[in-house]
Amino acid sequence: MWRQYECYFVKFKEDGSWEKHNTVQAEEKLLILIIHDKSTFNANNGKRRIWKVEGEQLLHAKGRRKGIMVSGFLTPGGRLKVPAEIPDSELLNNLIWPLSPDGKPVRDTMEFLEYGKDSYWTGDKMVEHTVRAALPIFQYAFPGCKGLWVFDNALNHNWFALDALVAATLN
């Protein structure tokens, strides 16, 4: 199937700009590969030594503690973001455009989450991040194009509707 759609993918250049293949007809939509990726950074990750206080043995807690998770969407041309030539004022005219905590319009799909205790990246957060930020930004970055959205197989992406029939939960 990849070869069938390969001619519809845009060609990215070194500077991040793109062009269509010469075999694509004017009425056909171009296809953009969008890949979701995430990374996590944990406190004390990989620490092999600790300071020992005289007479006390310090123990590390088992499992991961607090950390930072970075979630974002990438294209072959770089991070998925609103093109620089589109002013913030145009984005702010869209009443449902996502805003950052400081009230500025979100221009990039990178999202940071401090996790631990009661805050974790879930399937709900993945869907919300995609719908709230990635899809609107995609429409500005690649007007008139279709996206082929690729997600990795992380456990938190195994998200189902509440009434979904899931074999793992059956008797």
TORPA-4810 file (N, C-alpha, C, O; in nm, 3 decimals):
<nodes>
NODE_1_0.083_-0.120_0.000_0.000_0.000_0.000_0.087_0.126_0.000_0.050_0.228_-0.058_M
NODE_2_0.205_0.117_0.066_0.293_0.232_0.072_0.331_0.275_-0.070_0.328_0.394_-0.103_W
NODE_3_0.367_0.179_-0.152_0.407_0.213_-0.290_0.291_0.274_-0.369_0.312_0.358_-0.456_R
NODE_4_0.169_0.231_-0.339_0.051_0.283_-0.407_0.033_0.433_-0.378_-0.008_0.509_-0.465_Q
NODE_5_0.064_0.474_-0.255_0.044_0.614_-0.216_0.171_0.698_-0.225_0.165_0.820_-0.207_Y
NODE_6_0.282_0.636_-0.251_0.411_0.706_-0.250_0.414_0.827_-0.343_0.476_0.928_-0.310_E
NODE_7_0.350_0.819_-0.456_0.353_0.931_-0.551_0.275_1.052_-0.500_0.293_1.162_-0.551_C
NODE_8_0.188_1.033_-0.401_0.109_1.143_-0.347_0.181_1.218_-0.235_0.141_1.328_-0.198_Y
NODE_9_0.288_1.157_-0.180_0.364_1.224_-0.075_0.438_1.343_-0.133_0.492_1.337_-0.243_F
NODE_10_0.439_1.452_-0.057_0.515_1.568_-0.102_0.664_1.537_-0.085_0.702_1.451_-0.005_V
NODE_11_0.746_1.608_-0.160_0.891_1.595_-0.150_0.941_1.713_-0.066_0.922_1.829_-0.102_K
NODE_12_1.005_1.680_0.045_1.062_1.786_0.129_1.204_1.816_0.085_1.279_1.726_0.047_F
NODE_13_1.240_1.944_0.091_1.375_1.987_0.058_1.454_2.008_0.187_1.397_2.005_0.296_K
NODE_14_1.583_2.029_0.174_1.671_2.048_0.290_1.626_2.166_0.377_1.642_2.161_0.499_E
NODE_15_1.572_2.271_0.317_1.532_2.390_0.394_1.394_2.376_0.458_1.345_2.471_0.520_D
NODE_16_1.330_2.260_0.446_1.198_2.238_0.505_1.083_2.269_0.412_0.969_2.234_0.442_G
NODE_17_1.109_2.333_0.299_1.002_2.360_0.203_0.967_2.230_0.131_1.039_2.130_0.144_S
NODE_18_0.857_2.230_0.057_0.814_2.107_-0.006_0.752_2.135_-0.142_0.713_2.248_-0.172_W
NODE_19_0.744_2.031_-0.223_0.683_2.040_-0.355_0.616_1.907_-0.386_0.648_1.805_-0.326_E
NODE_20_0.524_1.910_-0.482_0.455_1.786_-0.518_0.532_1.711_-0.626_0.612_1.769_-0.701_K
NODE_21_0.506_1.580_-0.632_0.562_1.500_-0.741_0.497_1.544_-0.870_0.381_1.585_-0.870_H
NODE_22_0.568_1.535_-0.979_0.512_1.579_-1.107_0.406_1.485_-1.163_0.344_1.516_-1.264_N
NODE_23_0.385_1.370_-1.099_0.282_1.275_-1.145_0.145_1.303_-1.083_0.047_1.243_-1.126_T
NODE_24_0.136_1.392_-0.984_0.010_1.420_-0.916_-0.070_1.522_-0.996_-0.019_1.628_-1.034_V
NODE_25_-0.194_1.489_-1.021_-0.282_1.578_-1.096_-0.331_1.692_-1.007_-0.329_1.680_-0.884_Q
NODE_26_-0.374_1.802_-1.066_-0.414_1.921_-0.991_-0.530_1.894_-0.895_-0.534_1.952_-0.786_A
NODE_27_-0.623_1.807_-0.933_-0.740_1.781_-0.848_-0.712_1.679_-0.737_-0.795_1.661_-0.648_E
NODE_28_-0.597_1.613_-0.740_-0.563_1.513_-0.640_-0.497_1.581_-0.519_-0.419_1.675_-0.533_E
NODE_29_-0.531_1.530_-0.400_-0.474_1.588_-0.278_-0.337_1.526_-0.250_-0.315_1.406_-0.268_K
NODE_30_-0.247_1.612_-0.205_-0.115_1.566_-0.166_-0.122_1.503_-0.028_-0.212_1.532_0.050_L
NODE_31_-0.027_1.417_0.001_-0.026_1.342_0.126_0.099_1.378_0.205_0.210_1.379_0.152_L
NODE_32_0.080_1.409_0.334_0.189_1.446_0.423_0.201_1.337_0.530_0.102_1.301_0.593_I
NODE_33_0.321_1.286_0.550_0.346_1.189_0.655_0.364_1.264_0.786_0.453_1.350_0.797_L
NODE_34_0.280_1.233_0.887_0.287_1.296_1.019_0.313_1.183_1.119_0.234_1.089_1.129_I
NODE_35_0.422_1.194_1.192_0.458_1.090_1.288_0.452_1.148_1.429_0.509_1.254_1.456_I
NODE_36_0.384_1.078_1.519_0.383_1.119_1.659_0.501_1.053_1.730_0.531_0.936_1.707_H
NODE_37_0.566_1.130_1.814_0.676_1.074_1.892_0.672_1.135_2.031_0.622_1.246_2.050_D
NODE_38_0.725_1.062_2.126_0.733_1.113_2.262_0.859_1.062_2.327_0.914_0.958_2.289_K
NODE_39_0.904_1.137_2.426_1.020_1.098_2.505_0.989_1.128_2.651_0.914_1.221_2.682_S
NODE_40_1.046_1.048_2.740_1.029_1.073_2.882_1.166_1.089_2.947_1.263_1.024_2.909_T
NODE_41_1.170_1.176_3.045_1.291_1.204_3.120_1.255_1.189_3.267_1.162_1.252_3.315_F
NODE_42_1.330_1.104_3.338_1.297_1.072_3.477_1.402_1.125_3.572_1.521_1.131_3.540_N
NODE_43_1.357_1.162_3.692_1.449_1.202_3.797_1.532_1.082_3.838_1.479_0.972_3.850_A
NODE_44_1.661_1.102_3.860_1.755_0.996_3.900_1.763_0.882_3.800_1.798_0.770_3.837_N
NODE_45_1.730_0.907_3.676_1.736_0.805_3.574_1.882_0.767_3.548_1.962_0.852_3.509_N
NODE_46_1.916_0.641_3.569_2.050_0.593_3.539_2.153_0.621_3.646_2.271_0.593_3.625_G
NODE_47_2.114_0.675_3.760_2.210_0.702_3.868_2.263_0.570_3.923_2.184_0.482_3.960_K
NODE_48_2.393_0.556_3.929_2.455_0.435_3.982_2.517_0.461_4.120_2.535_0.367_4.197_R
NODE_49_2.549_0.586_4.151_2.612_0.619_4.278_2.529_0.723_4.351_2.462_0.806_4.289_R
NODE_50_2.535_0.718_4.482_2.469_0.819_4.564_2.565_0.860_4.675_2.656_0.785_4.711_I
NODE_51_2.543_0.977_4.729_2.621_1.022_4.844_2.575_0.943_4.965_2.455_0.926_4.988_W
NODE_52_2.671_0.896_5.044_2.638_0.821_5.164_2.670_0.909_5.285_2.782_0.959_5.301_K
NODE_53_2.571_0.925_5.369_2.590_1.000_5.492_2.645_0.905_5.596_2.600_0.791_5.605_V
NODE_54_2.742_0.951_5.676_2.806_0.867_5.778_2.703_0.792_5.861_2.618_0.854_5.925_E
NODE_55_2.710_0.659_5.860_2.622_0.578_5.942_2.484_0.553_5.883_2.407_0.477_5.943_G
NODE_56_2.449_0.612_5.769_2.316_0.591_5.710_2.331_0.528_5.572_2.424_0.561_5.498_E
NODE_57_2.241_0.441_5.538_2.237_0.384_5.404_2.117_0.444_5.332_2.003_0.420_5.371_Q
NODE_58_2.140_0.522_5.228_2.031_0.583_5.153_1.979_0.484_5.049_2.058_0.420_4.979_L
NODE_59_1.849_0.473_5.040_1.787_0.380_4.945_1.713_0.459_4.838_1.649_0.560_4.866_L
NODE_60_1.723_0.411_4.717_1.645_0.469_4.608_1.506_0.406_4.609_1.493_0.287_4.635_H
NODE_61_1.405_0.484_4.581_1.270_0.430_4.568_1.263_0.343_4.444_1.326_0.373_4.342_A
NODE_62_1.185_0.236_4.452_1.167_0.150_4.335_1.075_0.219_4.236_0.986_0.293_4.276_K
NODE_63_1.096_0.194_4.110_1.010_0.249_4.007_1.045_0.392_3.973_1.130_0.454_4.037_G
NODE_64_0.979_0.443_3.872_1.004_0.580_3.828_0.928_0.678_3.915_0.816_0.652_3.957_R
NODE_65_0.991_0.789_3.940_0.925_0.893_4.016_0.882_1.002_3.921_0.838_0.974_3.809_R
NODE_66_0.894_1.125_3.963_0.853_1.236_3.878_0.941_1.243_3.754_1.056_1.199_3.754_K
NODE_67_0.883_1.299_3.650_0.957_1.314_3.526_0.887_1.410_3.433_0.785_1.469_3.467_G
NODE_68_0.944_1.425_3.316_0.887_1.512_3.212_0.868_1.427_3.088_0.958_1.351_3.049_I
NODE_69_0.752_1.439_3.025_0.723_1.371_2.901_0.704_1.479_2.794_0.633_1.577_2.815_M
NODE_70_0.767_1.459_2.679_0.755_1.551_2.566_0.684_1.476_2.455_0.727_1.369_2.413_V
NODE_71_0.574_1.533_2.407_0.497_1.473_2.300_0.493_1.569_2.182_0.471_1.689_2.201_S
NODE_72_0.514_1.520_2.062_0.511_1.608_1.947_0.483_1.533_1.818_0.486_1.410_1.814_G
NODE_73_0.456_1.609_1.714_0.430_1.554_1.582_0.536_1.603_1.486_0.572_1.721_1.487_F
NODE_74_0.587_1.512_1.404_0.697_1.542_1.313_0.658_1.512_1.170_0.576_1.423_1.144_L
NODE_75_0.716_1.586_1.077_0.702_1.560_0.933_0.842_1.534_0.879_0.940_1.560_0.950_T
NODE_76_0.855_1.486_0.757_0.990_1.472_0.701_1.064_1.605_0.690_1.186_1.608_0.674_P
NODE_77_0.990_1.716_0.698_1.052_1.849_0.691_1.080_1.910_0.827_1.129_2.022_0.835_G
NODE_78_1.049_1.839_0.936_1.074_1.891_1.070_0.949_1.885_1.157_0.854_1.814_1.125_G
NODE_79_0.951_1.961_1.267_0.838_1.962_1.359_0.714_2.021_1.292_0.723_2.114_1.212_R
NODE_80_0.598_1.965_1.326_0.472_2.017_1.274_0.441_2.147_1.349_0.420_2.146_1.470_L
NODE_81_0.439_2.258_1.276_0.413_2.388_1.337_0.351_2.483_1.235_0.357_2.460_1.114_K
NODE_82_0.291_2.590_1.286_0.231_2.691_1.200_0.344_2.764_1.128_0.443_2.802_1.191_V
NODE_83_0.332_2.784_0.996_0.437_2.857_0.924_0.458_2.998_0.981_0.363_3.062_1.026_P
NODE_84_0.582_3.044_0.978_0.620_3.173_1.037_0.547_3.290_0.973_0.525_3.392_1.038_A
NODE_85_0.510_3.277_0.846_0.446_3.389_0.777_0.300_3.412_0.819_0.241_3.514_0.783_E
NODE_86_0.242_3.321_0.893_0.105_3.337_0.943_0.112_3.408_1.077_0.170_3.356_1.172_I
NODE_87_0.053_3.529_1.086_0.064_3.607_1.211_-0.024_3.551_1.323_-0.124_3.484_1.297_P
NODE_88_0.016_3.579_1.446_-0.063_3.538_1.563_-0.205_3.592_1.555_-0.300_3.525_1.596_D
NODE_89_-0.222_3.712_1.502_-0.355_3.774_1.494_-0.451_3.688_1.412_-0.570_3.680_1.445_S
NODE_90_-0.403_3.624_1.307_-0.488_3.536_1.226_-0.532_3.414_1.307_-0.647_3.372_1.297_E
NODE_91_-0.442_3.358_1.385_-0.475_3.242_1.468_-0.574_3.281_1.578_-0.665_3.204_1.609_L
NODE_92_-0.556_3.398_1.635_-0.645_3.444_1.743_-0.786_3.473_1.694_-0.879_3.474_1.774_L
NODE_93_-0.804_3.496_1.564_-0.939_3.516_1.507_-1.021_3.387_1.510_-1.144_3.392_1.504_N
NODE_94_-0.953_3.273_1.520_-1.019_3.144_1.530_-1.053_3.122_1.678_-0.963_3.100_1.759_N
NODE_95_-1.181_3.127_1.713_-1.223_3.122_1.853_-1.187_2.993_1.925_-1.180_2.991_2.048_L
NODE_96_-1.166_2.885_1.851_-1.132_2.758_1.917_-0.983_2.727_1.907_-0.941_2.616_1.941_I
NODE_97_-0.902_2.824_1.862_-0.758_2.798_1.849_-0.699_2.777_1.988_-0.731_2.852_2.080_W
NODE_98_-0.613_2.676_2.005_-0.553_2.652_2.138_-0.458_2.764_2.178_-0.383_2.818_2.097_P
NODE_99_-0.464_2.798_2.308_-0.378_2.902_2.362_-0.282_2.842_2.464_-0.315_2.746_2.533_L
NODE_100_-0.162_2.898_2.471_-0.065_2.855_2.571_-0.103_2.917_2.705_-0.190_3.005_2.709_S
NODE_101_-0.043_2.873_2.815_-0.077_2.929_2.947_-0.059_3.082_2.956_-0.125_3.147_3.036_P
NODE_102_0.030_3.138_2.873_0.050_3.283_2.876_-0.045_3.358_2.781_-0.030_3.478_2.761_D
NODE_103_-0.142_3.286_2.723_-0.244_3.349_2.639_-0.207_3.366_2.493_-0.286_3.421_2.416_G
NODE_104_-0.089_3.321_2.453_-0.047_3.332_2.313_-0.099_3.211_2.236_-0.117_3.104_2.295_K
NODE_105_-0.121_3.226_2.106_-0.168_3.110_2.028_-0.060_3.003_2.017_0.058_3.034_1.999_P
NODE_106_-0.102_2.878_2.029_-0.009_2.766_2.013_0.031_2.758_1.867_-0.055_2.757_1.778_V
NODE_107_0.161_2.754_1.841_0.212_2.750_1.704_0.287_2.621_1.674_0.329_2.599_1.561_R
NODE_108_0.304_2.534_1.774_0.387_2.416_1.762_0.315_2.300_1.830_0.239_2.322_1.925_D
NODE_109_0.337_2.178_1.784_0.268_2.063_1.843_0.344_2.000_1.959_0.298_1.899_2.013_T
NODE_110_0.457_2.056_1.998_0.531_2.002_2.112_0.454_2.033_2.240_0.415_2.148_2.264_M
NODE_111_0.434_1.931_2.322_0.364_1.949_2.449_0.446_1.881_2.558_0.501_1.773_2.539_E
NODE_112_0.453_1.948_2.673_0.532_1.899_2.786_0.439_1.866_2.901_0.346_1.941_2.931_F
NODE_113_0.464_1.753_2.966_0.382_1.712_3.080_0.475_1.668_3.192_0.558_1.579_3.174_L
NODE_114_0.461_1.732_3.308_0.531_1.684_3.427_0.445_1.575_3.486_0.331_1.599_3.526_E
NODE_115_0.499_1.453_3.491_0.417_1.343_3.538_0.465_1.291_3.672_0.576_1.321_3.718_Y
NODE_116_0.380_1.213_3.733_0.404_1.155_3.864_0.280_1.174_3.948_0.195_1.257_3.916_G
NODE_117_0.269_1.098_4.056_0.152_1.100_4.143_0.024_1.085_4.063_-0.010_0.974_4.023_K
NODE_118_-0.050_1.194_4.037_-0.181_1.185_3.970_-0.180_1.232_3.825_-0.286_1.241_3.764_D
NODE_119_-0.066_1.262_3.770_-0.058_1.318_3.636_0.023_1.227_3.544_0.145_1.215_3.560_S
NODE_120_-0.044_1.163_3.449_0.023_1.076_3.353_-0.034_1.100_3.214_-0.147_1.147_3.198_Y
NODE_121_0.045_1.068_3.113_0.001_1.076_2.974_-0.092_0.958_2.950_-0.053_0.843_2.970_W
NODE_122_-0.213_0.986_2.906_-0.313_0.881_2.886_-0.363_0.885_2.743_-0.329_0.975_2.666_T
NODE_123_-0.444_0.786_2.707_-0.508_0.787_2.576_-0.595_0.910_2.557_-0.598_0.967_2.448_G
NODE_124_-0.666_0.952_2.662_-0.749_1.073_2.653_-0.663_1.196_2.620_-0.701_1.278_2.537_D
NODE_125_-0.547_1.206_2.686_-0.459_1.321_2.661_-0.401_1.315_2.519_-0.382_1.418_2.456_K
NODE_126_-0.375_1.193_2.471_-0.323_1.178_2.335_-0.425_1.226_2.232_-0.391_1.300_2.140_M
NODE_127_-0.550_1.185_2.249_-0.656_1.228_2.158_-0.677_1.378_2.167_-0.690_1.446_2.065_V
NODE_128_-0.678_1.431_2.289_-0.699_1.575_2.309_-0.586_1.655_2.245_-0.612_1.757_2.181_E
NODE_129_-0.462_1.611_2.261_-0.347_1.679_2.201_-0.356_1.677_2.048_-0.326_1.776_1.982_H
NODE_130_-0.399_1.565_1.994_-0.411_1.553_1.848_-0.521_1.644_1.794_-0.500_1.717_1.697_T
NODE_131_-0.638_1.641_1.858_-0.753_1.718_1.808_-0.736_1.867_1.835_-0.764_1.949_1.748_V
NODE_132_-0.689_1.902_1.955_-0.682_2.043_1.995_-0.567_2.117_1.925_-0.583_2.232_1.886_R
NODE_133_-0.453_2.051_1.909_-0.336_2.122_1.855_-0.291_2.071_1.719_-0.275_2.150_1.626_A
NODE_134_-0.269_1.940_1.705_-0.206_1.888_1.583_-0.292_1.907_1.458_-0.241_1.949_1.355_A
NODE_135_-0.420_1.876_1.467_-0.506_1.888_1.347_-0.521_2.033_1.299_-0.506_2.058_1.180_L
NODE_136_-0.550_2.130_1.389_-0.558_2.269_1.340_-0.425_2.319_1.284_-0.423_2.390_1.183_P
NODE_137_-0.314_2.284_1.348_-0.184_2.329_1.299_-0.155_2.266_1.163_-0.101_2.331_1.075_I
NODE_138_-0.191_2.138_1.146_-0.172_2.071_1.018_-0.244_2.146_0.906_-0.190_2.163_0.797_F
NODE_139_-0.367_2.191_0.934_-0.445_2.261_0.831_-0.379_2.392_0.788_-0.391_2.431_0.672_Q
NODE_140_-0.311_2.461_0.880_-0.238_2.584_0.843_-0.107_2.552_0.774_-0.067_2.620_0.680_Y
NODE_141_-0.039_2.447_0.820_0.092_2.414_0.764_0.082_2.353_0.624_0.169_2.375_0.540_A
NODE_142_-0.025_2.276_0.600_-0.040_2.205_0.473_-0.182_2.219_0.419_-0.255_2.121_0.413_F
NODE_143_-0.222_2.340_0.381_-0.360_2.361_0.335_-0.391_2.277_0.211_-0.310_2.268_0.118_P
NODE_144_-0.509_2.216_0.212_-0.553_2.137_0.097_-0.489_1.999_0.088_-0.511_1.928_-0.010_G
NODE_145_-0.410_1.960_0.188_-0.344_1.830_0.185_-0.412_1.734_0.282_-0.488_1.775_0.369_C
NODE_146_-0.383_1.605_0.263_-0.427_1.502_0.358_-0.306_1.457_0.437_-0.193_1.464_0.389_K
NODE_147_-0.330_1.410_0.559_-0.222_1.360_0.641_-0.231_1.210_0.661_-0.340_1.156_0.678_G
NODE_148_-0.117_1.145_0.658_-0.109_1.005_0.698_-0.047_1.008_0.837_0.073_1.031_0.852_L
NODE_149_-0.129_0.985_0.940_-0.091_1.000_1.080_-0.043_0.866_1.133_-0.115_0.767_1.128_W
NODE_150_0.079_0.864_1.184_0.141_0.742_1.235_0.169_0.760_1.384_0.233_0.857_1.425_V
NODE_151_0.120_0.666_1.466_0.140_0.669_1.609_0.218_0.544_1.650_0.196_0.436_1.594_F
NODE_152_0.309_0.559_1.745_0.381_0.441_1.792_0.290_0.354_1.876_0.177_0.393_1.907_D
NODE_153_0.337_0.237_1.911_0.252_0.141_1.980_0.274_0.144_2.132_0.284_0.039_2.196_N
NODE_154_0.279_0.264_2.189_0.294_0.276_2.335_0.166_0.227_2.402_0.056_0.238_2.346_A
NODE_155_0.181_0.173_2.521_0.065_0.118_2.592_-0.043_0.222_2.616_-0.161_0.188_2.616_L
NODE_156_-0.006_0.349_2.639_-0.109_0.448_2.667_-0.188_0.487_2.543_-0.285_0.563_2.553_N
NODE_157_-0.150_0.438_2.427_-0.227_0.466_2.306_-0.334_0.359_2.282_-0.419_0.375_2.194_H
NODE_158_-0.332_0.252_2.361_-0.433_0.148_2.349_-0.560_0.196_2.417_-0.602_0.145_2.521_N
NODE_159_-0.619_0.293_2.357_-0.733_0.363_2.414_-0.857_0.319_2.337_-0.857_0.316_2.214_W
NODE_160_-0.961_0.287_2.411_-1.082_0.237_2.348_-1.202_0.313_2.402_-1.196_0.371_2.510_F
NODE_161_-1.310_0.313_2.326_-1.436_0.368_2.374_-1.480_0.286_2.495_-1.447_0.168_2.506_A
NODE_162_-1.555_0.348_2.585_-1.597_0.280_2.707_-1.675_0.151_2.678_-1.667_0.056_2.755_L
NODE_163_-1.749_0.148_2.568_-1.829_0.031_2.536_-1.762_-0.061_2.432_-1.827_-0.148_2.375_D
NODE_164_-1.631_-0.041_2.407_-1.561_-0.122_2.308_-1.543_-0.266_2.357_-1.524_-0.290_2.476_A
NODE_165_-1.550_-0.359_2.265_-1.529_-0.500_2.296_-1.378_-0.526_2.283_-1.323_-0.524_2.173_L
NODE_166_-1.313_-0.551_2.396_-1.169_-0.572_2.399_-1.142_-0.714_2.449_-1.182_-0.749_2.560_V
NODE_167_-1.076_-0.796_2.369_-1.054_-0.937_2.400_-0.982_-0.955_2.534_-1.011_-1.050_2.607_A
NODE_168_-0.890_-0.868_2.567_-0.811_-0.883_2.690_-0.896_-0.869_2.815_-0.855_-0.913_2.922_A
NODE_169_-1.015_-0.808_2.804_-1.098_-0.787_2.922_-1.215_-0.886_2.931_-1.299_-0.875_3.020_T
NODE_170_-1.220_-0.981_2.839_-1.328_-1.079_2.840_-1.295_-1.195_2.934_-1.178_-1.224_2.959_L
NODE_171_-1.398_-1.261_2.986_-1.376_-1.379_3.071_-1.329_-1.494_2.986_-1.305_-1.603_3.037_N
</nodes>
